[in-house]
């Protein structure tokens, strides 16, 4: 039975929706992306779908399930559609829980700090150097954690590429564009940099960020 397209609500530049796109591409799932502007996220009908008024969110007509929060969506997609564990791990295995551990770290330890670094460095009207320094230092701290973990490893969990490797990439792409020169990943975190390049070379991830660049160019 053929699947109906999953509807993904996204934004051109926001990193979190592209995490979901990369997983949809890896799993070769049919999907349709609806790009929203920031005011639309705080209005109906989208706010009825996601009361938090942020993207991403999905509507899956194959199961009738709607979800928001990127990490929850990624877990849903792999647990629903990756039955062969091509980019995930057998339920109940140590790797299954370790992947969740790293996904939660990405959501709590990477995304918020990287986002605040971009906000205070680029968008905040008042230049508050102490805030800029704090969040740039958090980028370095998180990068150091990943760099140490990746010593002698190709991927984060189980010796293979998984959904959790893809989850970290969008925010590194974002800071590469927004904070160029502020953090030198290639120079200071060689294990991390090699891993990022390895993940970005995957066809599904490459396509995801080519699509992102095309959408940004259109906006």
C-alpha positions, 0 to 999 in steps of 0.5 A: 500500500502506498503512503500518503504524503506527510505534511511538514510545517517548516520555516526557510531558515529555522534549523529544527524543521530541517532535522525532520526533513533529513529523516524524511529523506533518509527514510524515503517517505513521501512528504509535503512541506508547508513553509510558514512565516513567523506571524502565521505560527502564532495564528490559527489554523497553525496554532490549533495544531501547535499551541506553542506556535513554533515549527516544525509540526507534522500531520501524518494522514497515514496514521492520523497522528499530528505532532510538534517538537522536532525530537518527538517527530524524529522519534515518531518517524523512526519508530513508525517507519524504520522497521528495518532499523536502517537509521535507528536501533532495535527497541530495548537495545542499549543503542536504542536508549543511547540514541535517545540520550544523544537526541535529548542532549541535542534538544536540550544542550545544543539547540537552545544554546546555539539559538541564543548565541545567534539571537544575541550575536545577530538579532538582539537590538542591544549588544550585550557582550556578556550574553554573547560571550556566554552562549558562544562559550556554550557552543564551544562546550557542547562542541567539546563534548561531541569532539571528545565522544567522537574520538576514534568513532565515525558515528555517535551510537553503535558504530553506524549512522543513525537519526541522531547524527543527522539531528545535530547538523542543522544548528552547525549549518546555522552557526556556520552561516550566522556566526562565521569566524566566532567559532572555528569548528574545523580548527578547534574540534577536528573529530566533530568537524570530520563527523559533520562532513561525513554526515553532510555527505550522505545523499539524503542530508546533502539534498536536505541542505540543498533544498534549504539553500534553494528555499532561502534564496527564494525568500 
